[in-house]
Amino acid sequence: MILAGSKVPNIRNTGDLAGLRTTWRHWPAAPVAFALVACLLLQGCGTSETKGIPEADASTQRSHEGQSVVPRGPRTAGAARDSFDDRYPRDSFADRYAAVQSYAPQPARQSASAPQLSRDIVFAPRSVRDSGFVPPPVREAAGNRPATIPSNSYRVAALSPVAPDTPSVVKQAHTRLIGFDNSAFPYSGRNPRSGSAGGRYSDNRVLVHVPAGFDVRKPGVIVVFFHGHGATLERDVRDRQMLPKQITESGVNAVLVAPQLAYDAADSSAGKFWERDGLKRFMAEAADQFASMYGDPRASEAFAKMPVVIVAYSGGFETAAWSLQIGGLGKRVTGVVLLDALYGHLDKFASWIVRNRSAFFISAYTQHNKRRDDELAQMLRAKGVPVRNELDGPLKPGTVAFLSTDDVRHRDYVTLAWTEHPVKDVLLRISQR
């Protein structure tokens, strides 16, 4: 409140500079006060780092009744007055923390007209050794230009669901024992040979092996192995007969599946493989298990179409013969290898060979099985099927070979037959054609 009779001018009567002439003459300190007020008005109330008032250019100064007046800068066209944001634009979050954020901000809501910003969150390099991940370029909202990302940065999160990278090559070999619903046992049906109930065994485990380097995008093959009498998957198929090792060392794009048949028993029972389409159901389940081990469930379709080579040792002939006759895989079975295993079912093997002239058939035998192998060879010759007694070079479609071996023990036949590691040798010959 201003007291009456004071020398302070009334602001209602001083709307312009001309009106101040008489008042200033009665108030010598007025120019000083006006200068201070003008400075405060020009400086503003912000907290900018550039608070100083720029010095007025000499050519732009003018005098008014002996007072120096610094003109205001030019106004923006159409603007009634300068705003605080015009003079002191605020830094955005992205400007302050571009590509070096130490935490993940919460996603901001956007209107329908707002530009869609990139949803990749990129963080600064770790203090430990970099993971080696090279993030893809993200997109800027303005102009949709590729944004620059520090070369050592890596992605840790995304603000929306992102499909996982599909693995292309298996980095490390996987060998597992997995329970299958469609493995040989348990089996509640009857033995077709004797008519007796087949519910003696209950082990439904299957040995599944995917070697390092396997690539589902490339042509591949599934080896189905049927073991012989007195065998277990761990002690014999995996460790003593080294089937997973032979698959891996071949370097061929192949995988292995081996069901547990009669557990550690002198028995050739085939269990569910005696049933029509038993092998087909087993391989359908195997495709899902392979895809799971491969790391991508979508690979199941590729495994379900992959060609199959059946390898049977000793008492595994029973399961192999029935699988070829009623297993339901048809032309997917592109080859059969019998390792001293021709103990019967010559008619079933002969029928399959005649009906599948593009597939190969190999029977290697000791002297104990020579008579049966010679008989099958004669049956095939009578049907016009060429028969060979050796393997030479690539294993071509339609090859039928009977390989006699001397001084080889039956027990060692899976690792030493016509050559060391015969399953590996077959895969290598397949890959050469």
Secondary structure, DSSP 4 states (H G I P E B T S, - for coil): -PPTT-SSPPGGG-SSSGGGHHHHHH-TTHHHHHHHHHHHHHH-S---S--SPPPPPGGG-EEETTEEE-PPPPPPTT-SS--HHHHSPPPPHHHHSTT-BSSPPPPPP--TTS-----EEEEPPPSS------PPPPB-SSTTPBPP--TT-EEEEESS--PPPPP-S-SS-EEEEEE-TTSS-S--SB-TTT--B--S----EEEEEE-TT--TTS--EEEEEE--TTB-IIIIIIIIS-HHHHHHHH-SSEEEEEE--SBTSS----GGGGSTTHHHHHHHHHHHHHHHHHT-GGGHHHHHHS-EEEEEEGGGHHHHHHHHHHSS-GGGEEEEEEES--SS-HHHHHHHHHH-TTSEEEEEE-GGGHHHHHHHHHHHHHTT---BSS--SS--TT-EEEEE-SS--GGGTTTBSSSBSHHHHHHHHHHH-
